[in-house]
Amino acid sequence: MLRFAIRNLRFRSRRTLTLFIVSFLVSVGCVGGIPKVPNSPEKILAEADRHYQKHNFFQAQHLYKAFLERHPGHERSDYAQFMLGETRFSEEEWALSTVEYHILVTNYGYSDLVDDGFFKGAIALFKQCPENERLDQSKCDESLSKLMQFVQVFPQSNRIPEAEEYIAKIKARQAKKHLKNALLYVSQKKYNSAIIYLDKIIENYPDNDYWIRAKYWKGRVREMRGEYTQSLRWYLEVEAHPRRIDVTSKASEGAKRVRRQIEKEGS
């Protein structure tokens, strides 16, 4: 970046060039912005917190790191480690914040901040999920696993409602992806492959609209294969669900159709 800037500018003197480089580095926080580290651990943390509150995250990181390096084993080491994760999170450096929170959970298991660190680490993983559903969604799966573990391990945490919201959001997102794959296979009349994806939704991502749609399409695929008794089961489940969505009326119509087929075969 600096090389590019210098290459595209002309300077009349070495002094002008030097001033430009210094100004550039200060603007990106490389020099000049690094704070002096106080002598006592209490003052280091106070100064780090002051920078954090002013959103000077680069300077805060420097001080939290200095605290951990100079005062290993200090009773507030867990706090400094947690705040390293917070500075990375605040700067949307999701991968790095995940690492910092992981260090907190792994090395400071006794800390009262472990539940917050565990939760924020899971959210940082979620933030790394690509918007495009066709891209690798492993970070979403990892985030979902961590959040479900969080709910089990820290049931008294005040972050439980927020964790449950994220869990529902991720499940709906993953269900949507699998439903798209299932419908693609339906359009190609590859019904066995479609059922595999529909079953993934039904078994793993319940209580959302895509889950209900997966049940409807399970009934539709069974009907197209002439498996009317099994088809009726899925149509009736959709029809009976208290949440009414676009496929509810279609399921009712499908149930009527397959009942007629079952009666015809029985006569």
C-alpha positions in Angstrom: 0.0 0.0 0.0 2.8 2.4 1.0 4.9 1.4 -2.0 2.0 2.1 -4.3 1.4 5.5 -2.8 5.0 6.5 -3.1 5.3 5.2 -6.7 2.3 7.4 -7.8 3.5 10.6 -6.2 6.5 12.9 -7.0 8.4 14.6 -4.2 10.6 17.7 -4.5 13.0 16.7 -1.7 14.0 13.9 0.6 12.5 15.9 3.5 9.1 16.0 1.9 9.2 12.3 1.2 10.2 11.6 4.9 7.3 13.8 6.2 4.9 12.0 3.8 6.0 8.5 5.1 5.7 9.5 8.7 2.3 11.1 8.2 1.1 8.0 6.4 2.3 5.6 9.1 0.8 7.7 11.8 -2.6 7.7 10.0 -2.7 3.9 9.9 -1.5 3.5 13.5 2.0 2.1 12.8 4.0 4.7 14.5 3.2 7.6 16.8 0.0 5.9 17.8 1.7 3.3 20.0 1.1 4.4 23.6 3.7 4.3 26.3 3.3 1.3 28.6 2.8 2.4 32.3 4.8 0.7 35.0 2.1 -0.8 37.2 -0.4 -3.5 35.9 -3.3 -1.5 37.2 -2.3 1.6 35.2 -1.7 -0.5 32.0 -5.3 -1.8 32.2 -6.7 1.6 33.0 -4.9 3.1 30.0 -5.9 0.2 27.8 -9.5 0.6 28.9 -9.4 4.3 28.2 -8.2 3.7 24.6 -10.9 1.0 24.1 -13.6 3.3 25.3 -12.4 5.9 22.8 -12.4 3.2 20.0 -8.6 3.4 19.7 -8.5 -0.3 19.3 -5.0 -0.6 17.9 -3.6 1.2 21.0 -5.8 -0.8 23.4 -4.6 -4.1 21.8 -1.0 -3.0 22.3 -1.6 -2.3 26.0 -3.6 -5.5 26.7 -0.8 -7.5 25.1 1.8 -5.7 27.1 -0.1 -6.4 30.3 -0.1 -10.2 29.5 3.5 -10.2 28.5 4.8 -8.3 31.5 2.5 -9.7 34.2 1.8 -13.4 33.4 -0.4 -15.0 36.0 -1.8 -11.8 37.3 -5.3 -12.1 38.7 -6.7 -9.9 35.9 -5.0 -11.7 33.1 -8.3 -13.2 32.1 -9.8 -9.7 31.7 -6.9 -8.6 29.5 -7.3 -11.7 27.3 -11.0 -11.2 27.0 -10.5 -7.5 26.0 -8.1 -8.6 23.3 -11.0 -10.5 21.8 -13.3 -7.5 22.3 -10.9 -5.2 20.4 -10.6 -7.6 17.5 -14.4 -8.1 17.5 -15.0 -4.3 17.5 -12.7 -4.0 14.5 -14.7 -6.8 12.8 -11.5 -9.0 12.7 -13.7 -12.0 13.1 -11.1 -14.8 12.7 -8.6 -13.1 15.0 -11.3 -12.4 17.7 -12.2 -16.1 17.5 -8.6 -17.0 18.3 -8.4 -14.6 21.3 -11.7 -15.8 22.8 -10.6 -19.4 22.4 -7.4 -18.6 24.3 -9.6 -17.2 27.1 -11.8 -20.3 27.3 -8.8 -22.7 27.1 -6.4 -21.0 29.4 -8.7 -19.3 31.9 -11.4 -21.8 32.6 -11.8 -20.5 36.1 -12.8 -17.0 34.9 -16.2 -15.4 35.2 -15.7 -14.2 31.7 -15.5 -17.6 30.1 -19.2 -17.7 29.2 -19.1 -14.3 27.5 -15.9 -15.4 25.7 -17.5 -18.6 24.6 -20.6 -16.8 23.3 -18.7 -14.1 21.5 -16.4 -16.6 19.9 -19.4 -18.4 18.5 -20.8 -15.2 17.1 -17.4 -14.3 15.6 -17.6 -17.7 13.7 -21.1 -16.8 12.5 -19.9 -13.5 11.2 -17.5 -15.4 9.0 -20.3 -17.2 7.2 -20.4 -16.1 3.5 -23.7 -14.6 2.4 -23.7 -16.7 -0.7 -25.3 -20.0 0.3 -23.3 -21.8 -2.5 -20.0 -21.0 -0.8 -18.5 -23.1 2.1 -20.9 -22.8 5.1 -18.6 -24.7 7.5 -18.3 -21.6 9.7 -22.0 -21.6 10.1 -22.1 -25.2 11.1 -19.2 -24.6 13.6 -21.0 -21.5 15.0 -24.3 -23.5 15.4 -22.4 -26.3 17.3 -20.7 -23.8 19.6 -24.0 -22.0 20.4 -25.8 -25.2 21.1 -23.0 -26.2 23.4 -23.1 -22.8 25.0 -26.8 -23.2 25.9 -26.1 -26.6 27.5 -23.0 -25.6 29.4 -24.1 -22.1 30.6 -27.9 -22.4 31.1 -27.9 -19.5 33.6 -26.2 -17.0 31.4 -28.1 -13.8 30.6 -27.0 -14.4 27.0 -29.1 -17.5 26.5 -32.0 -15.6 24.8 -29.6 -14.0 22.3 -27.9 -17.4 21.7 -31.2 -19.0 21.0 -32.0 -16.2 18.4 -28.7 -16.9 16.6 -29.4 -20.7 16.7 -32.8 -20.2 15.1 -31.3 -17.8 12.5 -28.5 -20.3 11.6 -30.9 -23.2 11.4 -33.2 -21.4 9.1 -30.3 -20.4 6.9 -29.0 -23.9 6.7 -32.5 -25.3 6.1 -33.0 -22.8 3.2 -29.7 -24.0 1.6 -30.7 -27.7 1.8 -34.2 -26.9 0.5 -32.8 -25.3 -2.6 -30.7 -28.4 -3.2 -33.7 -30.7 -2.6 -35.9 -28.7 -5.1 -33.1 -28.8 -7.7 -33.1 -32.6 -7.5 -37.0 -32.7 -7.6 -36.8 -30.7 -10.9 -34.4 -33.3 -12.2 -36.7 -36.1 -11.0 -33.9 -37.4 -8.8 -36.2 -38.1 -5.9 -33.9 -40.2 -3.7 -31.3 -37.4 -3.7 -34.1 -34.9 -2.9 -35.3 -36.9 0.0 -31.8 -37.0 1.5 -31.8 -33.2 1.7 -35.4 -33.0 2.9 -34.6 -35.4 5.7 -31.6 -33.3 6.7 -33.9 -30.3 7.2 -36.6 -32.3 9.0 -34.1 -34.0 11.4 -31.7 -31.1 12.1 -33.4 -27.7 11.5 -36.9 -27.8 13.1 -39.3 -25.0 13.9 -39.0 -22.7 10.9 -40.8 -22.1 7.7 -38.2 -24.1 5.7 -38.8 -27.1 8.0 -42.5 -27.0 7.2 -41.8 -26.6 3.5 -39.5 -29.6 3.7 -42.3 -31.7 5.1 -44.6 -30.5 2.3 -42.1 -31.5 -0.3 -41.5 -34.8 1.4 -45.2 -35.5 0.9 -45.1 -34.2 -2.7 -42.1 -36.4 -3.6 -43.8 -39.5 -2.1 -46.9 -38.7 -4.1 -45.0 -38.4 -7.3 -43.5 -41.8 -6.6 -46.9 -43.3 -6.0 -46.3 -43.8 -2.3 -49.7 -42.4 -1.3 -49.9 -43.6 2.3 -46.5 -42.1 3.2 -47.4 -38.9 1.2 -50.6 -38.5 3.2 -48.7 -38.6 6.5 -46.5 -35.6 5.5 -49.3 -33.6 4.1 -51.3 -34.0 7.3 -48.4 -33.0 9.4 -48.1 -29.7 7.5 -51.9 -29.2 7.6 -52.0 -29.7 11.3 -49.1 -27.3 12.1 -50.2 -24.2 13.9 -48.0 -22.0 11.7 -49.9 -21.2 8.4 -47.6 -20.5 5.5 -47.8 -20.7 1.7 -47.6 -24.5 1.5 -50.4 -25.1 4.1 -53.2 -24.9 1.6 -51.2 -27.0 -0.9 -50.8 -29.7 1.7 -54.5 -29.7 2.2 -55.1 -30.1 -1.5 -52.4 -32.8 -1.6 -54.1 -34.7 1.2 -57.4 -34.8 -0.7 -55.7 -36.0 -3.8 -53.8 -38.9 -2.2 -56.9 -39.9 -0.2 -58.7 -40.4 -3.5 -55.8 -42.4 -4.8 -55.8 -44.6 -1.7 -59.5 -45.1 -1.9 -59.2 -46.0 -5.6 -56.5 -48.5 -4.9 -58.5 -50.1 -2.1 -61.7 -50.5 -4.2 
